[in-house]
Amino acid sequence: MKVIGISGSPIAEGNTDTAVRAVLDGARANGAEVEFVRLYDLELAPCDACDACTAGGGCVIPDDATDLMARMKDADAFVFGTPVYWYHVSGVFKNFADRTYASYHHKDFAGKRVAALMVQHSLGAEEAVALFNHWCEDEQCTLVEAVTINTASRPDATAGDAGLLARLRRLGERL
Ligand SMILES: Cc1cc2nc3c(=O)[nH]c(=O)nc-3n(C[C@H](O)[C@H](O)[C@H](O)COP(=O)(O)O)c2cc1C
């Protein structure tokens, strides 16, 4: 069992990273092999809608998405974490989601399980939750749980909340 956690926050080890890592900790405690990925550390160009993938091939943009998509295909579950920016996922996370257009067409991720974490000051996660619902339906994945975390923009809001961390670890165990 392999679980990949993917964070779309620019803040290293901030609330989003900490939340994703907590879910991975739970999965690891249940015997999973886990990997943590920060999208901001990767070279990920925007989808250019060339439609090569809709014609049957894979994504033809030569950057870090090629390797990431291969590792995702090899995994059994994903933990997606994003800060809420302007009532939605972060731009970098949306860019990543766009780059999964090939897997949508080829159903590369069918059957995988997903945890989605929205990390916000206080409001606006609904459209991010909607994206994850649509993404999981279209990619034929199971959305195990979508968790919204309110931080009031305190850097240690997640790390300092033992109850939340325990909930996130339990979610990881269920993946
Ligand atoms: C560009 C930008 C847009 C934001 N938009 C929202 C928003 O719509 N709603 C909200 O509650 N917080 C918003 N925030 C605050 C972040 O979601 C919040 O600080 C969150 O804790 C960030 O997670 P992090 O600690 O992992 O960086 C925004 C922050 C930035 C930088």
The ligand as a MOL file (V3000), in Angstrom:
LIG
                    3D

  0  0  0     0  0            999 V3000
M  V30 BEGIN CTAB
M  V30 COUNTS 31 33 0 0 0
M  V30 BEGIN ATOM
M  V30 1 C -3.5210 34.8010 -1.8370 0
M  V30 2 C -4.2520 34.3730 -0.5880 0
M  V30 3 C -5.6190 34.2270 -0.6190 0
M  V30 4 C -6.3210 33.7950 0.5190 0
M  V30 5 N -7.6750 33.6060 0.4390 0
M  V30 6 C -8.3470 33.1390 1.5420 0
M  V30 7 C -9.7550 32.8690 1.4680 0
M  V30 8 O -10.4100 33.0280 0.4460 0
M  V30 9 N -10.3670 32.4280 2.6080 0
M  V30 10 C -9.6870 32.2280 3.7980 0
M  V30 11 O -10.3000 31.8280 4.7690 0
M  V30 12 N -8.3460 32.4250 3.8640 0
M  V30 13 C -7.6690 32.8720 2.7700 0
M  V30 14 N -6.2970 33.0680 2.8310 0
M  V30 15 C -5.5930 32.6810 4.0700 0
M  V30 16 C -5.0120 31.2440 4.0130 0
M  V30 17 O -5.9350 30.3090 3.5210 0
M  V30 18 C -4.6050 30.7970 5.4260 0
M  V30 19 O -3.5920 31.6790 5.8940 0
M  V30 20 C -4.1140 29.3630 5.5160 0
M  V30 21 O -3.8040 29.1030 6.8810 0
M  V30 22 C -2.9030 29.1260 4.6610 0
M  V30 23 O -2.3620 27.8450 4.9130 0
M  V30 24 P -0.7990 27.6360 5.2070 0
M  V30 25 O -0.6130 27.9300 6.6820 0
M  V30 26 O -0.5130 26.2270 4.8620 0
M  V30 27 O -0.0610 28.5840 4.3510 0
M  V30 28 C -5.6050 33.5190 1.7240 0
M  V30 29 C -4.2080 33.6840 1.7490 0
M  V30 30 C -3.5300 34.0960 0.6040 0
M  V30 31 C -2.0170 34.2520 0.6480 0
M  V30 END ATOM
M  V30 BEGIN BOND
M  V30 1 1 1 2
M  V30 2 1 2 3
M  V30 3 2 2 30
M  V30 4 2 3 4
M  V30 5 1 4 5
M  V30 6 1 4 28
M  V30 7 2 5 6
M  V30 8 1 6 7
M  V30 9 1 6 13
M  V30 10 2 7 8
M  V30 11 1 7 9
M  V30 12 1 9 10
M  V30 13 2 10 11
M  V30 14 1 10 12
M  V30 15 2 12 13
M  V30 16 1 13 14
M  V30 17 1 14 15
M  V30 18 1 14 28
M  V30 19 1 15 16
M  V30 20 1 16 17
M  V30 21 1 16 18
M  V30 22 1 18 19
M  V30 23 1 18 20
M  V30 24 1 20 21
M  V30 25 1 20 22
M  V30 26 1 22 23
M  V30 27 1 23 24
M  V30 28 2 24 25
M  V30 29 1 24 26
M  V30 30 1 24 27
M  V30 31 2 28 29
M  V30 32 1 29 30
M  V30 33 1 30 31
M  V30 END BOND
M  V30 END CTAB
M  END
